[in-house]
Amino acid sequence: MKLRRAYRFKLEPNAEQTQKLYQLAGARRFVCNWALARRNEFYKANGKTIPAAQLSQELTQLKKQEDRLWLQEADSQLLQQALKDVDKAFQSFFAKRGKFPKFKSRKAGHFAFRIPQRVKVDGCPLGGSKVYCPKIGWIRIRQSQEIEGETKSATFKRDACGDWFVALTAEFEMPDTAVAPPENPIGVDAGLKDFVFLSNGESTPAPRLFRKLEKKLGKAQRVLARRKAGSNRRDDAKLRVAKVHRKVANSRADFVHKTTSDLVQRFDFIGIENLNVKGIAKNKRLSKSVLDASLGELRRQLEYKCSWNRRHLVVISRWFPSSKMCRCCGAINDALTLSDRVWLCDCGVTHNRDHNAAQNILNEAFRNFAEGHSEKKNARGQNVRLATASNSG
């Protein structure tokens, strides 16, 4: 079985290469806006969507116009990929997965383009790694790890701080060996106070990275609000705000990656809950903490890292009362509130809320795994299908 993996590296272009990166990003932005306007115009006139082949042919003719000859300096596959991106945006809109596509603005920071193929990487263990971009040539990159498999595509993007990055997609072969029975299982309870609380009693406190830099961000945003629109000082203030956001994002990503990698390396069976992160974030009192904790990213990384490392991952239903159920007698404490961190069961056992939840998650994950991830009963005794249950086999 073949899978794909993405690698993200920082670019180190010279002045000439930086200018060409901006030119390619501008060509892609122009084609996206042209395709969006053309689709809207065609639909108003004909009541249906313009065929993809016709739009591609019109783009070829557009590149031959005297005032559009500069488009020929951009890679042809880059421009065709822009048409596919617009089509994908419309598909997401009709499937109710996104909003109606909007025109891209240079002022909004849309500096990105994708090369679907013909991208090569020249890795060097002593530094000096390079990536090949059509129409530009070899560009130096900060390669932090080896790329496994064949490189398929590359996305070049500039962040809000002005630095360019490349995201390389590589295809690799997943071994078809059978997954061994679990020998070192663990249950994981994700939360806001402790980012993860394990069934063996270990816990990792939530770093609350956004809250630590919230004052600094607020100060930078107040300075930005006082700057005159269109001035150089406003651009400088906007850059300072972007750097604070980037520091929070990078620190959070580093923390989550280290946590998930540690779990996957130490345990071969992991049970977690199918948390409704979007629903919890709607709570005005918890929304900032929920989004700062990055609980959805925790699950996403566990899913693909378990697959890569041939680990079992079982996600139990969100309706399972992991915190309210006594792990010893199975009684349900309906009076338990979010502020109750320790509670006493009628059977005489005192529970740490998170530790009890992690052990219940592990037991329920084992039960679902043994039953082949079939239907289960929720806290109300109703049969429900397991929301998401997967093992790496």
N, C-alpha and C positions, 0 to 999 in steps of 0.2 A: 504494500500500500504506500502511495506517495502522499506526502504532506508538504506544506509550505511553511517557511519560517522567515520572519522579517528581522533585519539587522539595521540599526540606525547609527550612523557615524557623522561626526562633524566635518564639514569641508574646510579646507584651507586654500581657497582660490587666491590668485594674484589679482591685481587691479583689472587687467584685461579680461580675465575669466569671470570676475564678478560682474563686469559690464555685460558680458554675453549671457550670463545667467539671468540677469534682469531682462534682457531682450527676449530670451526664450519664454520666460514667465509672462512677459507682456504679450507675446504672440498667442500663447495659450489663453490668456484672459480675453484678448480680442475675439478669438474664434468662439469661445464660450458665449460671449455676449452676442455675437453675430448669429450663432446657431439658435440661441434663445429667442432673439427677435424674429428670426426667420420662421421658427416653429409657430410662434404666436401669430404672425402674419398669415401663414398658410392655413392655420386652423380657423381664423376669422373668415378667410375667403372661401374655404372648402368644407369646413365643418368636420375635418378629420386631421389626423397627424400626418405630417410630411414623411414619406418613406425614407429610411436611413440611407439607402443607395442614392436617392435623388439629392439628399442633403450633402452627401460626400462628393457627388459630381459637381454640385454648385460650389463647393469649397475649392475644388480643383480649378474651376473657371475663375473664382474670385482671386486666386493667387496670380493669375495672368493679367489682371487689370493693372493699368499704369500706376495708380495710386496705392496698389496693394502688393507691389513687387517685393517689398521687404519681407513678406510672409515666406518667400522662397528661401530666405536665409535660415528659417527654422526647420527642424527635422520634420519630415512629412508624417512620420508615425506619431510624433507628439501632437500634431494638429488633429489627426484622426482620433487619437485618444481623447482629445477635448470634446469631440462630437459624442463619443461614447459616454463621457462623464455627464454631459447634458441629458442624454437619453436615460441614463441611470437615475439622474435626479428626478426626471418626470416619472419614471417607474416607481420610485420611492413615494412620490407625491400621490399617485393614483392608488398605491397600496396602503396609504395612510401611515407611512413610516416617516414622513417628513413634510415640510412646508413646500409651497409652490416655489420653484427655482427663481432666484433673484439675479439681477445683473451684478457682475463683479466690479469692484472699484479699486483703483490703485491706492487711493487714500485709505481704504479699509484694510490694506495690507495683504491683498491676494497676490502673493508671489510664490507660485508653485507650478510645477509641471511634471508629467510622468512620461517616461520612456518605456514602452511595453517590452522591448527586447533590444538586442545588440549592445547591452551594457556589460562591460568587463571590469574585473577588479584585479589589480596587481598587488598582492599582499607581500609584505616584507617583514620578517620577524624582528629586524633591527630598526624599524621605523621607515618612513618614506613610502607608505602604502598609497596607492592611487586608484581612482575610479575613472573609467572612460565614459564620457558623455558625447554623443554624436553632435557635430557642429561646434564643439568646444575643444575636445581632446582630453588628455589625462589631467585630472585634478587631484591634488593631494588631499588625503583624508586622515583623520585620527582613528585608525582601526584598533579597537580595543579587544577584539576576539576574532578567531578564525571563522570563516564562512563555510558551513557544511552544506555540500550539495552544489547544484548548478544554479547560477544566478539567472533569474527569469526577467525581472523588471526592476526599475529604479524610479523613485519619486524624489525629486529635488524640491526643497521648500525652505523659505526664509522665515525665521521666527520674528516675533515682535521686537526683539532686541537687535535685529539686523544681521544675525549669524545664519549661515546656510548649512543645511543638513541634507543627508541623502539616506533614504530608507530603501534598502535592498531586499528583494524577495527571492529566496532561494528554495529550490525544490529538492527534497531528500527522500530516501527510501526508508520506510518504517519496517523494521524486522517483523516477520510473520510468526515469530516464536510465541508459544502459549504463555500466558501470564501465570506465574507461580502463585499458589495460595498465599494469602497474607500471613506474615509472621510477626510484623511489628505494626499493629494498628493504632490509630489515634482518632479521637473525636475533637473537633474544633468548634468552639463557640465564639463567634465574632461579635464584638460589641463596641461601645463608645468609650467606656472607662478602660477596659482592657481590649486592645485591638484583637488579640486572640487569647483565649483561655483553653488550655488543652485538658483532655480527660485524665492525664497523668499528674495534674496539679500545677504544671508550668503555666506561666502567663507572661504576656508581652504588653506593657502599658501602651495606650494610644499616644503617639507623639504630639498630636494637636499642633501640627506645624503651621497651619494658617493662623491660628490664634496667637502663636508666638510672634508672628510678623504682622499682625493685624494693625497695631499702632503705627508701625513704620509705613505700611501700605496706606493707611488713612491720611497720614501726613503728606505722603507723595501725591495722593489724589486731591487733597485740598490745594496744594500748590498748583497742580494741573488745572483745577477749576478756576483759578485766578488768572491764568495766562490767556492772552488775547489769541483768538482763533487765527490760524495762518502764520503766526510768528515763529521765529526760530526757538525762542524760549519755551513755547508750548511743545514743540517737537522734543526738546531736551527733557521737559517734564514728563511727557508721555513715555519716553524711553526709560526714565527712572521707575515709573509705575510698572512697565513691562518687566524690568529686571527683578522687581520684588515678586511678581507673579511667577516668573521663571524659577526663582530660587525656591519658592514653595513647591512648585510642581516637580522640580528635580529632586528635592529632598524627600517628597512623598513617594515618588517612583522608586528611589533608591531604598527607602525603608520597606516598601511592600515587596520589592524584588528579593531583598535579603531574607525577609520573613518567609515568603513562599518557597524559596530555594532551600532554606533550612528544613522546612517541613517535608518537602519532597525527598531530600537526601536522607533524612533520618527515618521516615516511616513509609511503608509500602501499602498501607490502607488508610485512607483519610475520609472521614465522614463530616459533612458540613450541612448547614441549613440553606434552603432556598429562600433567602431573605427578599422581601419586597422593598428594595432600597428606594425606589421612586415613591412608593406609598409612604414610607417612613419619613422621607425628606419633606413631605407636604406638611408635617407637623412644624409649626412656626417655632416652637421651643427647641426642637431637635435638628432642624434642617441644616444649620451651619455645622454642627458637630457631625452629622451623618455624612455630609458631603466632604468634610475635612478628613474623616476616617477612611474614605475610599474603600468601602466594603464591597462594592461591585467589582472593583479591580482585583481585590483579593481572590474572589471566586474565579474571575477570568484567568488569572495567572495560574491558579491551581489546576484548572481544567487542561490547559495546554501543556503545562510542565509535567503533570501526571501522565499525559499521553506520550510525551517525548521520552520519559524515563520508565515507561511501562509500570506505572503504579495504578492501584485501584482508587477511584474517586467516586463516592456515592453521595448524592445530594438528596436529602430527605425533604419531605413536604413542609411548606411554611406553616401548615396548620398543626403540625405535631407540637404538643405542649411540653417542649423540652425543659423550660424553666419552672413550670408549675407542677410537674410530675415528680413524685418522690422516686428516686432510683431504687429504693429498697422495697417498698410495699406497693408502688404503682399508684398511690392516691394522688388526686388532682387538687391543688390548692388554688381555687378560683379567686381567693381574696388577695393573691399576691399582686403587688404593684411594682412599678418600675423602680421606685426608690428603695424597695426591700432588697438589700444585698445578702442578708442572712435570714433564714426562716426555719421554724421548727415544725416538723411533721407530727401528726397525731400518733405515729408509731414510735416517737421518741428520738428520731434522728434529726440532728441539726445540719442544715445544708448551707453551703456557700452557693449562692444563686448560679454563678457562672460555672463553677466546678460541677455542680449537679447537672446543669444543662449540657455541658460537654460530654459527660458520661452517658446521659440519655441519648444524645446524638449518636455516639458510637454504637450503643446497643441497637438503636433503631436502624442505623446504617447496616449493621451486620444482619439484622432481620430481613431488610429489603434485599440485601445482596444474596442471602441464602434462598429467598423466594424468587430470585430472578428479576427483581425490580418490578414486581406485579403490583396490583392495587393494594391499598392499605386503608386503614381507618383513621379519621382525624379525631380531634378532641371531642367532637359531638357524636362519635360513633358511626359516622357516615363513610361509605366507601368512596375513596377519591383516588385518582391516578397519581402516581408519583410525578411531581412537577418536572423534575429533571434528575435523572439517575444515570450515571455512566461510569463504566470502568474502562480502563485503558486497553482492554482486550477487544 
